[in-house]
Amino acid sequence: MNDLLKFAIEGHGGLENWNKFNKVSAHINVEGLTWERKQQPGILKDANVQVDLKQQKVSFVSVKEEWETIFEPHLVYTKATHGEILEELSNPRESFEKYTRDTPWSRLQAFYFAGYAMWTYFNAPFCFNDPEYEVTEIEPWEEDGETYRRLQVIFPEHVATHSRVQTFYIDKNGLIKRHDYNVEISGNAAGAHYLYEYQTVQGIQFPTKRRVFIRQEDNTSLQPEPILVSINFSNISLT
């Protein structure tokens, strides 16, 4: 295992502990400019999410409305509480062809984005132990008086995510503090994604706040505004 990846996995709670669990659940509040731009404001402002840790599958349940939306890489669908399929989108990635940053998304396209994003966020860095991920330590980065070691990860083609190449910034405790990627389904928009306020849940470290800003050509982030995506987590649990 790559030395930096090993350090990050240990910092987040260790692979042995992580492998005891099959799913992680949380309450989420998601806002930000991206949802306004895509004409889906408030779609995940008050919801519960369940993320599978053994396969790429995510379920979103509205707190105020009677629906559940399920993400899988090749299918996104919404069903009513009594089980009726209300709408579905097959091969969702193909539906974003030629989309730009300003192209609106349908409701299920928005859940495709949210689904693969949540899966990536909750499973990193543990999933990178899979040999299908190509992991390399690249040059360090200094920001706000801190030096971060950086892990460049090339995702397998079959994994739905922002982009195949992503970069994770690891602090002195082994925690991911920043995550860079390009959103392919939104005109390759460059994001600098920051993680805050880690909480220990059953021995695993999870950030409870995430904020995504524009990443500029010199690799700095445009802060404090605009916030592209804001995510707050609570009631995190593992089963």
Number of C-alpha atoms within 10 A of each C-alpha: 11 14 10 17 24 17 17 25 25 20 19 23 20 17 16 10 13 18 11 10 14 13 18 18 21 19 20 21 18 20 22 18 17 20 20 14 15 18 17 18 15 13 16 22 17 16 18 21 22 22 26 18 21 12 12 17 20 27 21 24 21 17 14 8 11 11 19 21 23 22 25 19 19 14 16 24 19 23 17 14 12 8 10 10 14 12 13 14 18 14 11 20 17 10 14 15 12 11 15 14 15 13 15 18 20 14 15 22 20 18 25 27 20 18 28 21 15 18 22 18 16 18 18 15 22 20 16 20 17 11 10 13 16 15 22 16 16 11 10 12 13 9 8 5 6 9 14 21 18 22 24 19 19 17 19 15 11 10 15 21 27 22 17 18 16 17 19 24 21 24 17 13 11 20 24 28 18 20 20 24 20 19 17 20 23 22 16 15 15 20 23 22 22 19 19 15 11 16 14 12 13 14 13 19 19 21 21 18 17 19 21 27 24 21 19 12 8 6 13 12 19 15 12 9 11 13 17 19 17 20 18 17 18 15 11 19 14 18 11
